[in-house]
Amino acid sequence: MDDDAETKYHFAPDGEVLSVAVGKSAQVLANGERLTPSVAERLRRELPLLAHMVTF
């Protein structure tokens, strides 16, 4: 990830947190993992209140 990546944090009412970092190269990390279809699917299951934010 680029040193100047922008990270945003999204909080659910149940206390779960989704962090999303986007670098200059447009690489996206969600909770520290490169966002792929399988990672997106797992995050939707693990963070149901934030699932609408996880897209690929």
Secondary structure, DSSP 8 states (H G I E B T S, - for coil): --TT-EEEEEE-TTS-EEEEEE-TT--EEETTEE--HHHHHHHHHH-GGGGGG---
